Amino acid sequence: MIAATITRPETVTTRPGIRFGLIDQALLPLEDTLGATDPDGFAQLKRDLAVVVSAEAFFTLTDLCGLDPDEAITSAVRTATTLTEAAVRSIA
């Protein structure tokens, strides 16, 4: 599926972007601060988090890194927290 997306993008149907709704909800408290003062940075944070909040990230952590599911979730949460804290610090 990934190869087809890259080599023949016209044949691939759009996948639902459920993670973006979750990310938008999680970042609502930052909408009036980071979202207002640095809209480009805020948009980048959403893209950064989209990489972390994904099945691909979970499978990488479990299959390739050997973490059990709980450890994988903890790792993904830590990464998402680190990204968010760095973005918030940029407006301080």
Disulfide bonds with the S-S distance in Angstrom:
none
